[in-house]
Amino acid sequence: MPDPKRKSLAEVRTIRDAIEARVEDLLEHRINAIRSDRSPHQRRLEQLLRPLAEEFQGTRSPEEIRLCADAILGRFDGAPVRSFVISLAFRHARECLRAEVCEPLLV
């Protein structure tokens, strides 16, 4: 896409229409693939696992830590704003893993 800076109104409208067509195509043909992509979830899970594994090493198995973190993080998958997801998920996972019974592990 060309930069609309210093373009005529007609050229800016053409650029705008091209962007609109791409967005419509994205929504019509690719939105389900985007929603089902687990890559962002996996990246967030990796961020959570390191500090949780360090803190709970010896008290919880690596499998328990991963299951708990994955389940808690999954609660935030549909969140429209994800800027605080890591902080919230980390806090919830720590609380859960500190508890005598970690509810996500019961599933």
C-alpha positions as CSV (number, residue, x, y, z in Angstrom):
1,M,0.0,0.0,0.0
2,P,1.4,3.4,-0.9
3,D,1.6,6.1,1.8
4,P,-1.3,8.5,1.4
5,K,0.7,11.4,2.6
6,R,0.7,14.2,0.1
7,K,-1.6,12.3,-2.3
8,S,-4.6,13.8,-3.9
9,L,-8.0,13.1,-2.5
10,A,-8.8,10.8,-5.4
11,E,-5.6,8.8,-4.7
12,V,-6.4,8.6,-1.0
13,R,-9.9,7.3,-1.8
14,T,-8.4,4.6,-4.0
15,I,-6.0,3.6,-1.2
16,R,-8.9,3.6,1.3
17,D,-11.0,1.5,-0.9
18,A,-8.2,-1.0,-1.4
19,I,-7.7,-1.3,2.3
20,E,-11.4,-1.7,2.9
21,A,-11.5,-4.5,0.3
22,R,-8.6,-6.3,2.0
23,V,-10.3,-6.0,5.4
24,E,-13.5,-7.4,4.0
25,D,-11.7,-10.3,2.4
26,L,-9.9,-11.0,5.6
27,L,-13.1,-11.1,7.6
28,E,-14.9,-13.2,5.0
29,H,-12.2,-15.8,4.3
30,R,-9.6,-15.8,7.1
31,I,-11.2,-14.8,10.4
32,N,-11.8,-18.4,11.5
33,A,-8.2,-19.4,10.9
34,I,-7.0,-16.3,12.8
35,R,-9.3,-17.1,15.7
36,S,-8.2,-20.8,15.9
37,D,-4.4,-20.0,15.7
38,R,-2.9,-21.1,18.9
39,S,0.5,-19.4,18.3
40,P,-0.2,-16.4,20.6
41,H,-1.5,-18.7,23.3
42,Q,1.7,-20.8,23.0
43,R,4.0,-17.7,23.2
44,R,2.1,-16.5,26.3
45,L,2.3,-20.0,27.8
46,E,6.1,-20.1,27.3
47,Q,6.3,-16.7,29.1
48,L,4.4,-18.1,32.1
49,L,6.1,-21.4,32.4
50,R,9.7,-20.2,33.1
51,P,8.9,-18.3,36.3
52,L,6.3,-20.8,37.5
53,A,8.7,-23.7,37.0
54,E,11.4,-21.9,39.0
55,E,9.0,-21.1,41.8
56,F,7.3,-24.5,42.1
57,Q,10.2,-26.7,41.3
58,G,10.1,-29.5,43.8
59,T,6.6,-28.9,45.0
60,R,4.7,-29.5,41.7
61,S,5.6,-31.6,38.7
62,P,6.4,-29.9,35.4
63,E,3.2,-31.5,34.0
64,E,1.1,-30.0,36.8
65,I,2.6,-26.6,36.3
66,R,2.0,-26.8,32.5
67,L,-1.6,-28.0,32.8
68,C,-2.4,-25.3,35.4
69,A,-0.8,-22.5,33.4
70,D,-2.4,-23.7,30.1
71,A,-5.9,-23.9,31.7
72,I,-5.7,-20.5,33.4
73,L,-4.3,-18.9,30.3
74,G,-7.1,-20.5,28.2
75,R,-9.6,-18.5,30.3
76,F,-8.2,-15.3,28.7
77,D,-8.1,-16.5,25.0
78,G,-11.3,-14.6,24.2
79,A,-10.3,-11.4,26.0
80,P,-10.6,-8.4,23.6
81,V,-7.7,-6.6,25.3
82,R,-4.8,-8.8,26.1
83,S,-2.3,-6.3,27.4
84,F,-2.6,-7.6,31.0
85,V,-3.2,-11.3,30.3
86,I,0.3,-12.5,31.3
87,S,0.1,-10.6,34.6
88,L,-3.3,-11.9,35.4
89,A,-2.7,-15.4,34.3
90,F,0.6,-15.6,36.2
91,R,-1.1,-14.3,39.4
92,H,-4.0,-16.8,39.0
93,A,-1.7,-19.7,38.2
94,R,0.5,-18.9,41.3
95,E,-2.5,-18.8,43.5
96,C,-3.8,-22.1,42.1
97,L,-0.4,-23.9,42.4
98,R,0.0,-22.7,45.9
99,A,-3.4,-24.0,46.9
100,E,-3.7,-27.5,48.3
101,V,-6.0,-28.4,45.4
102,C,-5.4,-26.7,42.0
103,E,-8.9,-26.7,40.3
104,P,-7.6,-26.8,36.7
105,L,-5.7,-30.0,37.5
106,L,-8.9,-31.7,38.5
107,V,-10.3,-31.6,35.0
